[in-house]
């Protein structure tokens, strides 16, 4: 009797041990498969978006059956700083010229909301055909949107999160909402996942919460991407105020954080402008060889630094193309066509590394080029080149 | 000679040493620690000790010293620029925007006109002198209060910077100009070297040359100097010329450090510079703006801010620290009831 019990007990223990071993190995295998698939996905994404964007990167546009009407006016509520004045506005003006429209900027000062409302009202008073605003969330300009709608003026928001709704006269949330921003974050995560094969990746992102309306989707995409493609990668944030960033204290803030957290080896910038001076600050602190600089929306100096190898990678996106998309949206609405597809595709984007950018990058770094955009959109708009 | 500087009246007590009038003959000898003149140094030492204990691995390093020296250099140059007109009883609120305008100007000279670095620096320094001339004209000839006058010229300079830069970052400066801001001399960041050299010149001029004495005299009692036949207007103009020149230096260095130029970068330096000057007026030569006290204050504030950044205190640190320093400094100066700080404008 005792022998039977002992044997039975032994069998139970053995079965449990074997079952446990099988379970652990299955989970481990599945985890390894997931990790490998995550890394494979990361590699595929980086490979796909490494080449310089061309006209083929312009997707999600609807060919017209006939040329849009000429003689229209498109107004851009211009914040006066990059990328409003450096990318969006030139794109809108170039597109308008091809369409045979007039493009006009109505400038405002971001620090003064009154000037925003004044700029919008001026555009409405001028009876323009369409107004493009990239002033943050659509709720900021709701009064202007209603006034524009009352006068039959098309309204296009360059930012917006949440549900997008369109009517024939009002659109909302075309770009820099969940799709565009999160896609950029995913690309960043893919690149970092790839780098993790060379060693640990411990990141810190410099964040200004006041600018979350623009950058939060990138952070969301980055964190989600790291969770699926690089579980071993770590992510932290360095919080800085808008005043510190405008006052060019970002480098000092970053260096102090890196001193306090010596394991960090990747510093991520939400945009290129705050990164000005970071190389000098890292060199002074003796951190140039230890910490790699990556980020979103680079300015030309960052692309030059990437080409030289002093900065690691920037997610370049064709902000100028956004201007062309805005004008295209206005033309579609005039033709009473839907604009849904534009909101679901990202702008032409590149994972800009030393290997993928030209050895001597052109200034400005703009791909697709203006001539490529002109040819592409002329074909879409049925305009003879 | 002020009341504090007069020697105490001594009465011989037979012991040979003498005792101050009214003091107990059995009073212990006090050890003078110089708290009235060197409290900033003691505060600086205290800050270093606090952070050395709080975060020893990261604070007590050569990296910390280098970054403080580099980060505070531009603030220091602007603070020294403020000292000169303050010595003459005037305030120059335009130094930061002047630095911003000059920062953009030199970048535009290089990027848009291809002007070589040395020539661009000379032209930009001349712009600084022109700014000083304009300030001097508005204050002396138009007899507008310096606070209001330089507030106005500062606004104009801000507009000028935005216009020149087209409200964008001006990119593409030469590597030689970048080296001006990012280079080192025997491992010491060059901006810090510029600060020390310029401060030495200004200190010597203010403390050991007639022009310095005249400026302080005008700042101390302009009516008396006028009645004594001094050319108050001339020296006030000189003061603004110097502050404009130093603001231009700060702007050039700023562009070199960052590698690009943009209009909004320099104006936020104004508050830290003023905080340093006013805090410095309570040090070394108390009761008046002075170079040595200003330098102590610049690095005291920089050390405190750096220490708080290292312990991840948050983005509110800079503003809070500078604001508190300004209140404490002005409060101390007002409570003493003397000095050119009270007679600003």
HADDOCK unambig.tbl for C-alpha pairs under 7 A between the chains (distance, minus, plus):
assign (segid A and resid 80 and name CA) (segid B and resid 167 and name CA) 6.12 0.50 0.50
assign (segid A and resid 81 and name CA) (segid B and resid 167 and name CA) 5.63 0.50 0.50
assign (segid A and resid 81 and name CA) (segid B and resid 168 and name CA) 5.65 0.50 0.50
assign (segid A and resid 82 and name CA) (segid B and resid 168 and name CA) 6.18 0.50 0.50
assign (segid A and resid 239 and name CA) (segid B and resid 314 and name CA) 6.77 0.50 0.50
assign (segid A and resid 239 and name CA) (segid B and resid 315 and name CA) 6.53 0.50 0.50
assign (segid A and resid 240 and name CA) (segid B and resid 315 and name CA) 4.87 0.50 0.50
assign (segid A and resid 241 and name CA) (segid B and resid 315 and name CA) 5.28 0.50 0.50
assign (segid A and resid 246 and name CA) (segid B and resid 264 and name CA) 6.35 0.50 0.50
assign (segid A and resid 246 and name CA) (segid B and resid 265 and name CA) 5.91 0.50 0.50
assign (segid A and resid 247 and name CA) (segid B and resid 264 and name CA) 6.88 0.50 0.50
assign (segid A and resid 247 and name CA) (segid B and resid 265 and name CA) 4.71 0.50 0.50
assign (segid A and resid 247 and name CA) (segid B and resid 266 and name CA) 6.57 0.50 0.50
assign (segid A and resid 247 and name CA) (segid B and resid 268 and name CA) 5.46 0.50 0.50
assign (segid A and resid 248 and name CA) (segid B and resid 265 and name CA) 5.85 0.50 0.50
assign (segid A and resid 253 and name CA) (segid B and resid 309 and name CA) 6.73 0.50 0.50
assign (segid A and resid 256 and name CA) (segid B and resid 309 and name CA) 5.82 0.50 0.50
assign (segid A and resid 256 and name CA) (segid B and resid 310 and name CA) 5.19 0.50 0.50
assign (segid A and resid 257 and name CA) (segid B and resid 310 and name CA) 6.15 0.50 0.50
assign (segid A and resid 259 and name CA) (segid B and resid 58 and name CA) 5.93 0.50 0.50
assign (segid A and resid 260 and name CA) (segid B and resid 58 and name CA) 6.01 0.50 0.50
assign (segid A and resid 260 and name CA) (segid B and resid 310 and name CA) 5.58 0.50 0.50
assign (segid A and resid 276 and name CA) (segid B and resid 258 and name CA) 5.44 0.50 0.50
assign (segid A and resid 276 and name CA) (segid B and resid 259 and name CA) 6.55 0.50 0.50
assign (segid A and resid 276 and name CA) (segid B and resid 260 and name CA) 6.80 0.50 0.50
assign (segid A and resid 277 and name CA) (segid B and resid 257 and name CA) 6.16 0.50 0.50
assign (segid A and resid 277 and name CA) (segid B and resid 258 and name CA) 3.88 0.50 0.50
assign (segid A and resid 277 and name CA) (segid B and resid 259 and name CA) 6.06 0.50 0.50
assign (segid A and resid 280 and name CA) (segid B and resid 182 and name CA) 5.82 0.50 0.50
assign (segid A and resid 280 and name CA) (segid B and resid 257 and name CA) 6.86 0.50 0.50
assign (segid A and resid 284 and name CA) (segid B and resid 66 and name CA) 6.67 0.50 0.50
assign (segid A and resid 284 and name CA) (segid B and resid 67 and name CA) 6.60 0.50 0.50
assign (segid A and resid 285 and name CA) (segid B and resid 63 and name CA) 5.01 0.50 0.50
assign (segid A and resid 285 and name CA) (segid B and resid 67 and name CA) 6.52 0.50 0.50
assign (segid A and resid 301 and name CA) (segid B and resid 171 and name CA) 6.81 0.50 0.50
